[in-house]
């Protein structure tokens, strides 16, 4: 079972969908993995999101990629 529960994680600031949660956790886990050689970076990322240490922001007015 995932702890903390997904329902608690969904109440976190900036998390508005499960997709946002997965993206935020994956980005933070990659940062942690590049900084050290510890295991369980995804668990640590999830815990940081639950504790409010990580706040998600969305780029709303981002220009679309240009096609050549």
DAPE-V887903 format. One record per residue. N is the residue number from 1. RES is the residue in three letters. SS is DSSP state (H for helix, E for strand, C for the rest). PHI is phi as a letter, one per 40 degrees, with the letter a starting at -180 (999 if undefined). BURIAL is b if it has 24 or more other C-alpha atoms within 12 Angstrom, else e. Layout:
n=N res=RES ss=SS phi=PHI burial=BURIAL
n=N res=RES ss=SS phi=PHI burial=BURIAL
This chain:
n=1 res=UNK ss=C phi=999 burial=e
n=2 res=UNK ss=C phi=c burial=e
n=3 res=UNK ss=C phi=b burial=e
n=4 res=UNK ss=C phi=c burial=e
n=5 res=UNK ss=C phi=c burial=e
n=6 res=UNK ss=H phi=d burial=e
n=7 res=UNK ss=H phi=c burial=e
n=8 res=UNK ss=H phi=c burial=e
n=9 res=UNK ss=H phi=c burial=b
n=10 res=UNK ss=H phi=c burial=b
n=11 res=UNK ss=C phi=c burial=e
n=12 res=UNK ss=C phi=c burial=b
n=13 res=UNK ss=C phi=d burial=e
n=14 res=UNK ss=C phi=g burial=b
n=15 res=UNK ss=C phi=c burial=b
n=16 res=UNK ss=C phi=b burial=e
n=17 res=UNK ss=C phi=a burial=e
n=18 res=UNK ss=H phi=c burial=e
n=19 res=UNK ss=H phi=c burial=e
n=20 res=UNK ss=H phi=c burial=e
n=21 res=UNK ss=H phi=c burial=b
n=22 res=UNK ss=H phi=c burial=e
n=23 res=UNK ss=H phi=c burial=e
n=24 res=UNK ss=H phi=c burial=b
n=25 res=UNK ss=H phi=c burial=b
n=26 res=UNK ss=H phi=c burial=e
n=27 res=UNK ss=H phi=c burial=e
n=28 res=UNK ss=H phi=c burial=b
n=29 res=UNK ss=H phi=c burial=b
n=30 res=UNK ss=H phi=c burial=e
n=31 res=UNK ss=H phi=c burial=e
n=32 res=UNK ss=H phi=c burial=e
n=33 res=UNK ss=H phi=c burial=e
n=34 res=UNK ss=H phi=c burial=e
n=35 res=UNK ss=H phi=c burial=e
n=36 res=UNK ss=C phi=a burial=e
n=37 res=UNK ss=C phi=b burial=e
n=38 res=UNK ss=C phi=c burial=e
n=39 res=UNK ss=C phi=c burial=e
n=40 res=UNK ss=C phi=g burial=e
n=41 res=UNK ss=H phi=c burial=e
n=42 res=UNK ss=H phi=c burial=b
n=43 res=UNK ss=H phi=c burial=e
n=44 res=UNK ss=H phi=c burial=b
n=45 res=UNK ss=H phi=c burial=b
n=46 res=UNK ss=H phi=c burial=b
n=47 res=UNK ss=H phi=c burial=b
n=48 res=UNK ss=H phi=c burial=b
n=49 res=UNK ss=H phi=c burial=b
n=50 res=UNK ss=H phi=c burial=b
n=51 res=UNK ss=C phi=c burial=e
n=52 res=UNK ss=C phi=g burial=e
n=53 res=UNK ss=C phi=c burial=e
n=54 res=UNK ss=C phi=b burial=b
n=55 res=UNK ss=C phi=b burial=b
n=56 res=UNK ss=C phi=c burial=b
n=57 res=UNK ss=C phi=b burial=e
n=58 res=UNK ss=C phi=b burial=e
n=59 res=UNK ss=C phi=c burial=e
n=60 res=UNK ss=C phi=c burial=e
n=61 res=UNK ss=C phi=b burial=e
n=62 res=UNK ss=C phi=c burial=e
n=63 res=UNK ss=C phi=c burial=e
n=64 res=UNK ss=C phi=c burial=e
n=65 res=UNK ss=C phi=c burial=e
n=66 res=UNK ss=C phi=c burial=e
n=67 res=UNK ss=C phi=c burial=e
n=68 res=UNK ss=C phi=b burial=e
